[in-house]
Structures are given as structure tokens and as C-alpha cells.
Amino acid sequence: MIRTIRRARGFTYCRYKHSKTENRQLDDGTPKKIPCLVKEEDMKNDWIGPPDPVSNLRPIKFCISEDDSPLAKSYRSQRQETQDWNQEFWSDHNTKFYKMKEDFLKRRLEEKHKAGIDSETLSAEEMSVFYKEFLDNNYNMHRKYNREWYWKNFTLLWPALKLNMDKFMKRFKK
């Protein structure tokens, strides 16, 4: 197993290469968790983690420097709060989605069996009924989420601008 790190735009992406013979999954089919080989104190950039299995979002591990200004600490805190809020929303949403989808599948497959049709799956056309129904029922929730998501990101612009101007002025003075 070889660990490669790629840096781009201030983020550190960890990737792992597996040999062809190495088993990447546990006996139950879940992927193996690979421990990070770099100590947290050695972090110089924010790290992007693997996707969360429920929310499908990639968590960000924010780099904490000892010489952070109060402005940098405040900005990092606001970013973390936004990320936590987003993680919570999508975890709840996806849990609800998969439960409703499972219920829909059970109900439709039972209806098919009662009608004498022997089928283990539903077609894409049959599933589209569920997807449309789910989106229609959750339209207002999605609109509210989008408004709040845009607002939270918009409010991060001013602290980010102030922090970057502060960093620029410190470099300029040196």
C-alpha cells in the first residue's frame, strides 16, 4: 500500500494505492478503514476525507495552527459550523430517502406478487414514480435548504476576504 498526497488550493488529498492482490473489503463487504500515517500536529493544510457513507459528503479536517489570528479562528469556526450543519442535513435527508425507498420497493413488489407477476426488482419507469413523489413531497424542505446553504456560504465571503487581506498585508510588510 502506497500513500500519495496531492496538494491543491490549500487542501491535502490523501489517496491510497492498493496492490491487485490486497483485499480492500472486510468479510461483510464494507471497505477497510486505512489509518492516516501523518500526525495531526504535522498538518499544514486542510484535509479532505473519504465520503461519509450516509450523507455522501467528504468531511474536511481543518488545519489548526498555533499562530492563528482571532480572525482565522473565527473564520475556521464558521466554516466548521456550516460543514456540520450540511452534514447533519444530508445525513437526515438520505436516511429518510432510503427508508422511504425501501418501503416503496416492498409495497410495489408485494403488489406485483399479488398480481401474479414474479419479479425481484422494479424498472426505472416504476422507480421514477417514487423519485417524483419524494421530490414533490420534499420540495419546500429542499427550497429552505438551498436558501440557507446559499446564505451560509455568502456570509463566509466577508470573513474570508478579511482574512486573505490580513495575510496579504502581513506578507507585504515583510
KEBA-173357 format. One record per atom (N, C-alpha, C, O): residue in one letter; x, y, z. Coordinates in pm, whole numbers, plus 50000, padded with zeros to 5 digits. Example, Ala and Ser with C-alpha at 12.3 -4.5 7.8 and 13.67 -1.06 7.14 Angstrom:
BEGIN
a513194943150780a512304955050780a513204967050780a514244966850846s512854977550708s513674989450714s512905000350787s513415011450804
END
This chain:
BEGIN
m500864988350000m500005000050000m500915012350000m501775013750087i500725021149905i501505033349894i500575045149914i499515046049851r500965054150001r500145065850025r500675077349940r501875080349944t499825083549866t500235095249789t499445107149837t498275105949873i500085118649838i499425130949880i499545140849766i500605142549707r498445147449737r498435157749634r497915170449698r496885170249767r498595181449677r498175194149733r497625203049621r498225204249514a496485209149648a495885218249552a494985227949626a494165223949708r495155240649598r494315251149656r494255250549808r493205253349867g495355247149872g495395247150017g494835234750083g494825233950206f494365225050005f493825212750061f494815201450035f495545201649936t494845191850123t495665179950105t494755168150082t493885165250164y494935161449971y494135149849937y494975137349961y496065136149905c494495128350042c495205115750067c494585105149978c493375103449974r495435098049909r494955087049826r495785074849858r496955075849895y495185063449844y495865051049874y495815042149752y494765040249692k496975036749716k497025027249606k497085013349668k497875010949760h496265004449618h496224990849669h496874981749565h496734983849445s497574971649613s498074961649519s496874953549470s495834953149535k497034947249355k495904939749298k495494928049386k494334924049388t496474922449461t496164910749543t495624914549680t495074905949750e495764927249719e495324931449853e493814932149860e493164937549770n493254926649965n491814926849985n491414940550040n491864944250148r490574947949968r490164961350009r488884961350091r488454971950137q488264949750108q487004949150180q487074938850292q487824929150286l486264941450393l486124931750501l485204920550455l484654921250346d485044910250538d484204898750501d482764902550470d482124896350386d482244912950539d480844916950516d480684926650400d479584931650376g481774929450327g481684938050209g481954952750234g482024960450139t482104956850361t482394970950389t483864973750362t484704965050385p484194985650314p485584988650284p486424989550411p485944993650516k487684985550398k488614986550511k488915001150538k489045009150445k489025004550666k489425018050702k490935018150717k491495010250793i491585027050644i493035027750646i493445039150738i493025050450719p494265036150839p494665046950930p495555057150859p496325053750769c495435069550902c496235080250844c497655079050898c497855076551017l498625080950814l500015079250854l500675092350896l501845092250935v499965103350888v500515116250924v499875120951054v498655120151071k500705125851145k500195130651273k499425143651252k499715151451161e498435145951338e497605157851327e498435170551346e498145180851284e499475169851430e500315181651455e501095185651330e501485197251316d501335176151239d502115178851119d501265184451005d501805187550898m499955185851026m499075191150921m499435205650892m499545213850983k499615208650766k499885222350724k498755227950638k498715239950608n497835219250599n496705223050515n495445216050566n495515206950648d494315220450515d493065213350543d493085199950470d493635198950360w492495189850531w492455176550469w491025173050432w490085176050505i490885166750317i489585162050269i489525147050292i490415139750248g488495142350360g488375128150391g487545120750288g487015126750195p487435107650307p486595099750216p485125102850240p484765107650348p484265100350143p482835103350159p482225095950277p482515084250301d481365102950348d480605096850457d479615087050394d478975090350294p479465075050449p478565065250387p477095069150387p476335064350303v476675077650479v475265081350486v475005094350410v474115094850326s475765104750440s475505117850379s476135119250241s475725127850163n477115110950208n477865111550083n478705124350070n479145127749961l478915131350180l479745143450179l481155139850225l481355131050309r482125146750169r483515144850212r483785154550327r483725166650309p484095149150445p484375158050558p485725165050539p486635159850476i485825176850596i487065184450590i487635185150731i486935188950825k488895181450744k489605182850871k490395195850859k491355196750783f489965205850936f490585219050925f491905219451000f492015214651113c492905225150936c494225226650995c494145237451103c493625248351081i494675234251221i494695243851331i496135247451358i496935239051400s496465259851334s497825264751356s497905271851490s496955278351533e499045270651555e499215277151685e499225292451675e498825299451768d499675297351561d499775311851546d498605317851468d498755328251404d497445311251474d496255316551408d495795329351477d495815330551599s495385338751396s494825351251450s493395348551495s492795338551456p492835357551578p491425355951616p490495355751494p489475348951495l490855363151391l490075363451268l490085349651201l489055344851155a491265343351197a491375330051135a490605319651216a489955310951159k490665320651348k489935311351434k488425312851414k487695302951407s487975325251406s486555327951386s486085322451250s485035316151241y486875324951146y486535320351012y486485305051008y485555299350951r487485298451067r487515283851070r486305278451146r485705268451105s485945285051256s484785280951334s483495282051253s482655273051258q483345292851178q482155294651094q482095284050984q481025278750954r483245280950925r483295270650821r482915257050880r482185249450818q483425254050999q483135241351065q481645240251098q481045229651080e481055251251147e479625251151177e478795248651050e477825241151053t479195254950941t478485252950814t478615238550767t477655232450721q479825233150780q480035219250740q479225209750827q478625200250775d479195212050957d478435203451048d476945204051017d476255193851017w476445216250991w475035217950957w474705210250828w473675203450821n475565211450728n475355204750600n475405189550617n474585182350561q476355184850696q476485170450723q475225165050790q474715154450752e474725172350888e473515168050960e472315167550866e471535158050869f472165178150784f471025178450693f471035166450599f470025159450586w472175163950533w472225153250434w472175139350497w471665130050436s472685138050618s472555125050687s471085122150714s470605111150688d470375131950768d468935130250795d468155127950667d467305119050659h468445136050565h467745135250438h467945121550373h466975115250331n469175117050365n469455104450297n468905092450375n468455082650315t468935093350507t468345082650588t466855081550560t466315070650541k466195092950558k464755093450527k464495088250385k463555080650363f465335092450289f465165088450150f465265073150136f464405066950073y466305067350193y466495052850177y465425044750248y465035034150201k464935049750361k463855042850430k462575043350346k461895033150331m462255054950292m461055056150209m461195047850081m460225041850035k462395047550025k462615039649904k462435024649933k461825017449854e462965020350045e462805006250083e461335002750104e460874992150059d460605011550171d459165009250192d458425008650059d457545000250039f458765017649968f458135018049836f458415005049761f457504999149701l459675000649764l460034988249694l459254976249750l458714968249673k459194975149882k458464964049943k456994964249903k456424954049866r456394976049910r454974977549878r454704973749731r453774966349703r455524978949640r455304976149497r455574961649460r454864955749380l456624955849522l456914941749492l455814932649546l455484922649482e455244935849662e454114928149715e452914929249621e452224919349596e452664941449569e451554943349474e451784934849349e450834928949297k453024934249301k453334926249182k453114911349209k452554904149126h453564906849327h453394892549361h451924888949374h451514878049333k451114897949430k449674895449442k449004894949305k448034887649285a449564902749212a449014902749076a449534891048994a449154889348878g450404882949054g450914871048984g452154873748901g452544865148822i452764885048918i453994888248844i455174884848934i455304890249044d456034875948886d457194871748965d458384880748928d459024878848825s458664890349014s459754899748987s460464903249118s459834904549222e461764904549110e462564908149227e462924922949228e463334928249331t462774929649115t463164943749104t462064951749034t461124946248976l462234964849042l461334973848970l462104980348856l463314982348866s461414983748751s462054990348637s462325005048671s461815010348770a463115011248588a463425025448607a462155033848599a462005043648672e461245030148511e459985037548498e459155036348625e458545046148670e459125024348683e458375022448808e459025030248923e458325035749007m460365030648926m461065037949032m460905053049014m460955060549112s460725057548890s460565071948867s459335077448939s459305089148976v458345068848959v457145072949034v457555076649177v457115086849231f458395068249238f458855071049374f459675083849377f459455092449463y460635085249284y461505097049285y460715109949271y460965119749341k459745109949180k458915121949162k458125124949288k458035136349332e457545114549346e456755116249468e457635121649582e457225130549657f458825116149595f459725120649701f460115135349682f460095143149777l460465138949559l460845152949533l459665162449553l459835173349607d458485158249510d457305166749530d456995168749678d456675179849720n457085158049755n456785158949898n457825166949976n457515172650080n459055167549925n460135174349997n460555187349929n461635192649957y459735192449840y460075204549765y460375216349857y461395223049841n459495218849952n459695230450042n460945228650129n461655238350155m461205216550173m462395214050253m463665216650170m464625222450221h463675212450044h464825214749957h465005229749928h466135234649924r463905236749909r463995251249887r464575258250009r465435266849996k464085254450127k464595260250250k466075257150268k466855265850307y466465244750239y467875240850249y468735249250155y469775254550195n468295250650029n469075258249932n469245272849975n470335278449966r468155278750021r468255292750068r469255293850182r470105302750181e469155285050280e470035285650396e471475282550358e472405288750410w471665272950268w473015269250222w473675281150151w474835284350177y472935287450062y473495299149993y473785310350092y474825316950081w472915312550188w473125323150286w474355320250371w475175329150395k474495308050417k475655304450499k476955306350422k477935311350477n476965302450296n478175304350214n478425318950183n479575323450178f477365326450161f477505340650134f478095347850255f478935356750241t477645344050375t478165350650496t479605346850524t480265353350605l480115336450460l481525332850476l482435341350387l483655341550408l481875348150290l482695355950197l483425367550265l484625369550242w482725375050348w483345386750412w484485382650507w485565388450498p484285372950597p485415368750681p486585363150599p487745365250634a486285356150490a487345350750405a488125362050339a489355361550332l487425372150292l488075383650231l488955390850333l490095394350303k488415393250453k489195399950557k490435391950593k491515397650609l490295378850606l491425370250642l492485370450533l493675371450563n492085369450408n493045369650298n493725383250284n494915384050252m492995393850309m493615407250305m494615408650420m495675414550403d494275403250536d495175403550650d496465395950620d497555400750649k496335384050561k497515376150523k498355383450418k499585383450425f497685389550322f498385396950218f499165408550278f500315410850242m498535415950370m499205427450430m500415422950514m501435429750517k500305411650582k501435406550661k502595402650569k503745405150603r502315396650455r503375393150359r503955405750298r505165406650275f503105415450272f503555427750209f504485435550302f505445441750256k504205435350433k505015442450530k506395436250546k507365443150577k506475422950526k507755416150536k508575419350415k509705414650403
END
